[in-house]
Amino acid sequence: MIRLVASDMDGTLLNPWGKISPLNIAAIEALRRKNINFVVCTGRGFADASLPLKEAGVSCDIICMNGAAVFDSFGKQLRKQPMSKKQISRILDICRSFPVLYDFMAESGSYTTSDTETFRKSFEDGIFLPMVSKEHTYETIAQRFQFTTEEVLLNSPFDIYKMSVVHGNPQVLKHLRLFLEQEEELSVASSDSSNLELTHAGAQKGTALLEYAKNTGIQPKEILAIGDSENDLSMLKLPLGYTVAMANASEAVKRRARLMTRSNNADGVAAAIEALILSDAAAAG
């Protein structure tokens, strides 16, 4: 019996315009009526993840920044696993000779060391945050970022939970990844061909999901997890009740997940919940 549904956001729960469809909203509400928990597992920060949920009237706990932090539905932080400033400094040194852009995620929002002209061009060319290109304009994206310097970030008093390295050439990122994966206590994943997402090794969606479930008395076999990109693999490779890939998922995710649903543009989350939990066949099984 499934007691917890864990869903990724971009490319999964959200449609290409960054919205939760009426059918997905209805499926989440149906879970609530059956006392089945629903949790979001996303690479987004808490504020960015909360906006589409609030707009849709969905109240749920959020595992954010790839598991680096967990918040309950009221905004209370339940877990935190930031990166060390030493880690960040090492990453910057490794990437120094490549013309990459950075997205540093803190509780207060996102920071970048890019200049505004390069930042704008990267976004408009579909390199920086391509998954939200239909949801945002450059102006709305720029409002989410604070432009700063490496020195300021490394000497700041606040925690950095996640760092994205961005480049338009996947081969450059593949080369960088070889070096980054040799770093101790560092997790390297990706949500798109133009980025590498870096967190502390203890901050992965799968790790955070299992810890979250344990704290709520839920066993792995009682979890349904659904996602579309590499940063979802840490939860989709777990021995859960069901692991589901979106039709728009990467090939690696489709190979790993046990089942596949419709795309994020065709209410794939609702389809999976209906087939595996809400349908008469699921109830009888």
N, C-alpha and C positions, 0 to 999 in steps of 0.2 A: 504494500500500500504506500502510495506517495504522500508524504506529509510536507514536502518543501519543493517548490519550483524556483530554480535559480536561472535568471536570464541575463544575458549580455544586453547592451543597449544599442549602440550604433551598428547597423547592419543586421540587427536581430529584432529587438522589441520596437525600435524606432523605424519608421519608413524613411525613404530617401530625403524627405523634407524635415526630418527630425521630430516627427509627431508619433504619438501612440494612437493607432487606429481604433475606431469604435469597437470592432470585433475583439481586438486585443484587450481593450478596457473591460469589455463584458466578460471575457474569459478570466481575467484577474479577479473581478468581482464574484464570479461563480466559485472560484477557489476560496475566497474569503467566506462565502456562505457555507462552504463545506469544512471550514476551519483548517484549510491547507495554507501554509505560509507561502508568501511570494517575496523573493529578494532579488534585487538588481545587482549584477556583478559587472562592473564597468571600468574602463580605463579613464573615464572622466573624473574630474574633481567633484567634490560634494555639491558645490553650488551649481555647476553645469549639469550634473545628473538630476538635481532636484527640479529644475525648471520644467522640463517636459512632463515629469511626473505630476507636478502641481497643476500644470495646465490641463492634464487629463483627469485630475481628481483622484489620482492613485496615491495612496499612502503606504509606504513600505520601507523596510530597512535597506541600506545601500552599502554594498561592498565596493569601494571606489579606488581609483588610481591603481588598478590591477591587484588589489588586495592590500595595499599599503595602509589603508585606513578603512574602518567600518563605522557607520553611523546608524542609529536607530531612526525610526520614522519621525521623531521629534527633533532630530538634529544633534542628539547627544552622541559623542564619540565613544565607541566601544572598543576600538583597537587602533593601534598606531605602530607602524614600522617604517620610520623614515630612513633615508640614505644618510651616510655620514658625509661630512664635508670633505674628508679625506678621499672617499670614493669619488665624489664629484670632481675633485681636483685631478684625480688620476684619469678619469674619463676625458676631461678637457685636454689633458696632455696627450692622450692617445689620439684624439680627434683633431689635434692642433693643425696638422698639415693638410686637412681636407676642408673644403669650403662648405661645411655643414651648418645648418641652423639648429637652434635648441629651443625646447619648451620645458621649462622647469615648473613643476607643480607643487604648490604649497597650500596650506589651509586657506590662505587669503586669496588664492587665485593663481594665475599663470604668469610667468616671467619669461622674457627672452632677451638675449644679448645681441640680437640682430638689429641693424639699422632699419628705419621705417621703409625705405625704398626697397631693400632686398626682401623684407618681410612681405610687403604688398605684392611684389612680383611673384614670390613663391606661392602665395595663396591664390592669386589670380591665375597662375599657371597650373593649378591643381596639384601642387607638390606638398604644400603645408596644409594639414588638416583637410585632405580631399573628401573625407567621409561626411563633412558638414558643409560642403560647398553649395548644396541646394538649400540648406537651412539658413546660411549666413551670407552676408555681403562682407567685403573687406572691412568696412566701417564697423560693423557689429562685432567682427572677430577682434579687431584692434582694440576695441573697448574692453575686451576680456583679458588683455595682456598689459603688463607693466614692462616698459623698456628700461633695461638696466645694464650693468657691467658685471663681468666675472668677479672682479674684486669686491663689489658690493654684495653679491650673492654669497660668496665664500666667507664673508665676514658678517653676514646677517645673523640675527639671533633666532630667526624662525627656521623650522624644519622644511627640508625639501623631500617630498615623498616619491616623486617620479620624475624622470628626465627622458625626454624624447630627442633623438638625434635624427635630423631630417635632411634628405638629399634626393634629388630627382633621378639619380642613376642607381638602380638596385645593385649593380656590381660594386659600386663604391661602398654601399652599406654592407654587402656581403664580405668585402675585404675588412672593413672595420669590425665586423662581428667576430671574425677570427681572433682578433686581439682582445676585444671586450669580454669574450667568453672565457678568457684565461684569468680574468680578475676574480679574486676571492670574494665571496659573499655578494655576488652580483647576479641578478636574474636578467636575461636578455630575451625579449619577445618582440612581437610586431603586430600592428593592427592594419598595416597597409604596406605595399611595396616600397613606399617612400619614407618609411620610418623604422627606427629601432626604439623600443620602449624599455627603459632601464629602471629597475627597482632593486631594493635590498633583496637578497636571496630568500628571506623569510616573507617577502611580500609578493605573493602570486595569488591569482584568483582561486586556484585549487586549495592551497594552504589555508587561505582565509575562509573559504566556504566550509571546509571540514571543521575548522575551529568554531565557526559560527553555528554549524549544525550541532556539534557536540554540546555547546553551551545552552542550546535549546532542547536537548534531549532527543535529537533526531539522528538516526543511523544513516550511513552512506547509501544503503539499499533503499532508503525512503526518500531519496532525492532525485528529481529530474533536472538536468542541466542542459541548457541550449545556447549555442553560440555560432559564430561565423568565421572568426579569424584566429591567427596563431596565439594571440594572448588569451584565448579561451581554452587552449589545449591542456593547460594545467588542471582544469576542472573536468574536461571531457575525457581525459585519460584515466580518471578515477573509477573505481568499481562501484558506480552508482546504480540506482534502479533503472534509470534511462539516461542516455546521453544522445542529444539530438543536434544535428547540423542543419543549418538553413540551406535552402536550395542555392542561395547566392554565396555560400561559404567557400573558403579556399579549399583546394583539393586535399591539403593535409588534414583539415578539419573533417572533411567528408570521409576520409579514410579512417580516422580515429573514432568518430562517433558511431554508435550502433545503429542509429536511425536517421532519417532525413525528412524534413518537413518542407513546406512551401517557402518562398522567398519573403524577405522583409517588406516587399511591396505587395504581398498577397496574403497578409495576416498569418505568417508562418507560425508565430508563437501561439496564437489562438487555435490553429489547426492541430498543433502538437498537444496542447492541453486538452482539447476536445477528444482527440483520438485515444490518448493514453490515460486520461483521468476522468473526464466528464461523461463520456459516451456509455451507453448501456453495456457494450462489449467490454469496456474497461472495468466497469463496476462488477460485471459478472466474473471477470478473470481474476 
